[in-house]
Amino acid sequence: MNNYIEKHRDRFLNELLDLLRIPSVSADSKFKPDMLRAAEYVKDRIKEAGADRVEIYETPGHPVVYGEKIIDAGLPTVLIYGHYDVQPADPYELWNSPPFEPVIKNDRIFARGACDDKGQFYMHIKALETMLATGSLACNVKIMIEGEEEIGSSHLETFVKEHREMLKCDTILISDTSIIANDVPSIETGLRGLTYVEVEVIGANRDLHSGVYGGGVANPINILCDMISSLKDENGHITIPGFYDNVQDLTTEERNALNSAPFDLDEYKKDLQVDDVTGEAGYTTIERTSVRPTLDVNGIWGGYIGEGAKTVLPSKASAKVSMRLVPNQTDQEICALFTKHFESIAPASVKVKVTPHHGGLPYVTPTDSIEYKAAEMAMEESFGKKPIPTRGGGSIPIVALFEQELGRKSILMGFGLDIDALHSPNESYGLFNYYKGIETIPLFFKHYAELKSKK
């Protein structure tokens, strides 16, 4: 297989670069034609890889691409999941090169979506091609690539429910996560959930002259800042009543195991160019970014932000707020708690509005399953060392839904790195990681089929 990968190395890369040139931003309606173009591109490449059936399914939002290769009904079936949509590239001026004109520098591909998730899901398409071309495909394969992950996969639940039989499988394999380092492989065994809302503070019925009205009428920006500041105490503890009620603390053994993963705090700060870290008191950085719930402002605006000065009291101020959740917390419950609390702390001088956007449940997968063992064996064979189980801080809404609707666990076998700058300007993905993924994925299929046959 490695000979085939090496022989087609340049083509594998050029195909990914063509995909990265398509600005498939799901959050912005002006990119809808590009979303359709990306779906068609993915469909064509899955078909060329050797799938027997490939279709594009329309949804009320962006389409889902589905393909399959069934070689033997008696063999296990692996469902591959990924997403072709990407985050907005704003602010464009902070990119060192145009976000949708991929460039390769220092053995890394720089482009929006390079790692999240185009580079990672495309590894699976090339792995399928490699397995079929070399006669080494050991399992049936189903591939589902959606276009709404970055906006909460809002239409995917309906799609999965309506196509349960089509998506029937033995396990789900996902590459949308990271490893500790290129010489320290790891497998994520859990994800945090998510609640995402937009808040608006409304004052007077129009913008006001800050000299004439200043000091006498509420300034929504000032009040919004005060309200946001009050959502955490001096120990970084979230102050929303009931927020932690269902949070289950890890045991001392679990915390020790989590913190045993290689982590250099000084290197962490150096990479981010910060003098110190912060967060919930009593927890390490590893714990704060993986197994503890969070609340963060993702954007804030109001008033005049153009060049020069304009002395106004704005009539409105807004912010986008995300909360990462841990097992036993649900997005709907936390959204309701946030809304009730935010409305309750607003002074009488303003009105507030909370608009839920999207959410997802947290997820944990066992490390003693056949699926996990197959991933562990595959990574050990390709990297030359046993991978470390870790917990991820991000959210993939579909993962909990797969378990709920299909009754199957997902394996999070990603190949990204922390330096990939997901959701940020200058996102990138290492060439090593791209090709290592194409090499490792067929090994998962091999070991999974062998382990299942012995069951």
N, C-alpha and C positions, 0 to 999 in steps of 0.2 A: 504493500500500500504506500509506503513512504517513497518508493521509486516513482509511483504514479503522481503523488503530490509534488515531488520535486520536478518532474517533467512538465507539469502544467502550472507550476508556481506563478509564472508571470500572468497567465490568463486568469487564474483564480484572483489575483490581486486586481487586475484591470476591470474585471466584472464588478468587484466590490466598489472600486472607484467610480464606476458609472452609476451605481446605485446611490452613492453618496452625493452625486451631483444633482440628484432630484430633491428639491426642498420640500419634503413631505412633512410639513408642520401642521399637526392636527388641530392645534388650538386657534389657528387664525384662518378664517374662511377664505381669505384671498388665495390661500395655497391649495384649495380643494382640487383644482385640475392637476396639481402636482401629486396629490394624494392618489388620485386615480392612476396617474402615470406610474407611480411607484408600485401600486398593486399589480398593474399589468406586467411590469418588469419582473417582479417576484414570481408571478405566475409563469412567465416564459422560462425563467431560469430553473424553476422546479421541474417543469416539463422536460427541459433539456437534460436535467440531471438523471432522468430515467423514470420518473413517476408515471404510473399508468393512468391516473386520473388527477386532473388539476382543474379547479374551478374558482371563480371569484363570486362570492356571495355578497349581495348588497345588504346593507343594514340602514336604519334611519339616519345613521351617521356615516362613518367611513367603512369601506368594504373589508371583508375578511377573505384572505387567500387560503385555500385548502388544497392539499395534494396528498396522495397516498401511493404506496407501493406494497401490495400484498403478495408475498411470495409463497406462503404456506399457512393455511388457516390453523394449523396445529402449532405454529410458532408464536411466541409472545409478540405483542404489538407495543411499540413505543410511540407515543404522541409527542412531537416536537412543537414547542410553543415559542413564539417571538413576536416582535412588533416592528413594523416598518415606519411608523410615525416617529417624529423626533421633537425635541423641545424647540421653542423659538430660539433663534440665534442672537436675539437682542441681548446686550447692546453691541451692534455690529462694529462700532469703532474700537472696541477692545480686542478684536481678533487681529492676530498678526498676519493672517491671510484670509481671503474671503471664505466664509463658513461652508459654502456649497461648491467650492473649487478646491477639492482635496489636494494637499501637497504632502510629500514624504520628506521628512527631515529627521536625522538622527535615528533612523530605523523606526519611525513612528508615522502613522497616518493622521494628519490633522484635518478634521472636518466635523461638522455637526452630524451626530449619529454614528461616528466612527466606531465607538464602543457601544453606545446605548441607542439602539440595539442592533443596528444594521451589521456592523462587523461581527457581532456575536451570533446572530441567527443565520447569517450567510455562511458561517462555518459549517452549519448542519447541512445546507444544500450541497456544498462542495464535498462534505463527508459522504453524503448519500451517493453522489456521482462517483466518488472514489470506491466505495464499497461495491457498487454495481459494476463498475468497469473492471474491478479486480476479482469479481465473483466471491466476495467475502461478506455479503450482507447476511447477517445471522438472525435478524428479526424482521417482522413487518414494520413498516414505517408509515406514520400519518404526520402531516405537517400542517399546522394552523398558524398563520402569521396575520395578526390583526393590525388595525390602524388607529386605535384609540387609547393605547396604554398610557400615553402621556397626559391624557385628559380623563383618566379614571375608568376606562373600559366600560363606559356606561351602557353600551348596547350588547356587550359580550355575554352577559348573563342570559339574556333572552336567546341569543344565538346558540349557546351551549345547551340550554334546556330544549330547544327545538331540534337539535341535532345530536342528541345523546347517543343514538345508535351509530351514527356516522363516526363519532368521536370515541367510541368504545375502545378501550386500550387496557394494558396491564400497568403502565406507568407513564408519567409525563417527564420529559427531559427538557430543561430550560437553561439556556446560557444568557443570563442577563444580570450576572453578579460578578464578583471579583475573587482573586486569589491574594494571599498576603504578599507574595513577591514571586518573581520568575524562578527563583531557586527555593521557594517555600510554598508548595502547592497547598490549597485548602478547599474545602467544600462548605458552603453555607447551609446550615441546618435550620435556619429560621429567618423570618422577615418580620419587620414591624408593620402594623396596620397604619391607616391614614384617615384623618378627617381634615377636609380642606374647606374653609369658609371665606367669604368676603364680608367685611363689616363697613358700615357707613354711619358717620355721625353728622347730623343735620342741624344747623343752627338757624340763622335768619333766612328770610325768603329770597335773599339775593346777596351778592358780595357787597361788603360795606367799606366805606372809607375808614381806614384804621385810625385816622386822627379824630374824625368826627364821632365815631362810635367806639373806638378802642377804650377799654376799661369799663364799658357799660354793657356790652353785649358779648355773649359767649363766643369764643374762637374755637371752632370745631377741631382744628389741628391740635391746639393745646390740650383740649379735652381728650381727644383720641390718644395722644401720647401718654397722658396721665392714666387713662384706662388700660392701655396696653402694658404700661409699666407695672400696674397693680396686679397683673396676672401671674407674677412670680414674686416670691419673697426674697429676702437677702441671702437665702441658702439655695436659690435656684429651684425652689419647690413651687409647683404650680398651685395657685390658690383657689381654683375653681372647686366649690364644694362637691364632694363625691367623686372627684376625678380619679383618685387612687383606690377607691373602694374595692375594685375587683382585681387590682394588680397583685400578682403572686410573686413574692420575693424569691430569688434563687437561694438555694442552700449554700452553705459555706463551701462545700465540695464543688458545687456547680460554678460558683464565683471563682474559685481557685483554678478550675479547669479552663474557664474562659480567659482568665488573665495570664495563663501559661503560654498563650500564643505570642510569638515574637513581636515586640512592640518597643520602639525607641521613642520616648516622649520628646527628647531633644531634636531628633530628626523630624518628628511630626511637626513641631513648632517651626523648625527651619524651613521645611517644605512650604508651610503656609505663611511664612514671614510674620509670625506673631510672637510676642514676648512671653505670653502665658496662655494657658487654657482656662476654660471656665465650665460651669455646669452645676448639676445638682450635687450638693455637698454629700460626702460620704461614699462617693462612687468614683471609680477610675474612669479615665477617658474611654477605654474599651467598653466599659459597662454603660457609660452615658450615651454612647453612640450605637448601642446594639440592643440592650435588654431593658432600658429605662424609657418611659414615655417622655415626650418633649412637646414644647409649644414654641413656635417661631413665627415671626412676621416675615413674609416673603416679598412684600412690596407695600409701599405706603405713599400716598399722594394727596394733594389738595392745594388750593390757592394758586399763586403765580409762581411758575418755575422756569419762565423764559429768561432771556438775557436782560440784564439791567434790573431796575427796581420797579415794583408796582405795589403801593401801600394799600393792601386790602385785608379786610377780615373775610376769609372765605366763607361761603354759605355751607360748604360740605367738605368733609375729609374722609378718606377711605383707606382701607388696608386689606391685604390678603394674609390669612393666618392658616398655618398648617400645624396639625398635631399628630405626631407619630405615636402609635399605640403598641402595646405589648399584649401577650396572651391574656385572655379573659376580658379585655376591653373590646367593645364593639364601636364601629364608627358612628352608628346611629345614636347610641347611648351618649357618647362623648359629645357629639354635635348638639344634642338636646341640652346637656349640662352646660356647654359653653354658651349657647344662645340664652338660656335662662339667666346665667350669671352676668353675661355682658349687658343684657338689658337692665338687670337689677342695679348695676353700678353706675349707670348713666345719670348725671345730674339732671334736674328738672329743666335746665336751660337749653337742653338739646333733645333731639329724638335720635334713636338708633335703629338700624336695620341690619339684620344678619341674614346673609344668603348662602345656604349650603351649596358647594360645588360638587365634590365627589369624595369618595372614601373607599376603604377596603379593610378587610380583616387581617389581623396578624396571623402568622403561620409558623408551625414547628414540625419538623419531620424527624422520625427516629433514625438513629445511626446503626441499628441492628437489623435493618431490613435487607432483603436481597438487592433492592435497587441501590441503596446506599453502598453496600459492599461492592457492587459492580462498578460504581463510579470511583470508589476508593481504589480498587484494583486497576482500573483504567489509568487513573492519574499516577499511581505508583509506577506503573509500567512505562508511561511516557515521560514522566519527570525524573524517575529514578529514586524517588523517595515517597513515603506514605503521606497523603494529605492530612492536614489538621482540620478538624471540624470547627467551624466558627458560626457566629450569629451575625446576620446582616442588619444594617440600620435602615435600609431602604424599604420600599413597598412595591409589591407586584400584585395588584388586586385580584388577578385571575387565579392565583395559586390556591387560596382558600376556597374559591368557587369550584375549582376542579375537584377538590376533595368532596365538597358538598354535593355536587351534581353528578360526577362520574365515579365517586367512591374510590379514587386513586390518589396516591401520594405523588408529589413532584420532587424531582431531584434537581437541585440548583447547582449545576456544574458550570460555573462561569469562568472566564479567563481574563477579566479586566484587572486593572490596578488602580490604586488610589490616585496616582498621578494622571489618570486619564481625563480628569476635569469634567466629569459628567455634569450636564446642565449648565456649564460655564463656558465663557469664551475660550477658544483654543482647545476644545475637546480633542482627544487623540486616542489612538489604539496602536499598540506595538505590533510590528510585523511578526515578532517572535510569538506573541500571544495568538494572533490570527492563525498562523500555521500550526502552532501547538494544539489549538482547538481542533483543527481539521484532522490532525494526527490522533488525538485522544478520543474523539467521539466514536469512531469505529471500534475502538477497544472496549468502550462501554457496551456496545451492542454484542460484541463477542463474549465478554464475561457475563453479561446479563442472560444471554441465551444459555450459556453453560450452567449457570447457577439455577436457572428456572428448570432446566431439564433434570437436575438432581433432586429437586424438591419432592 
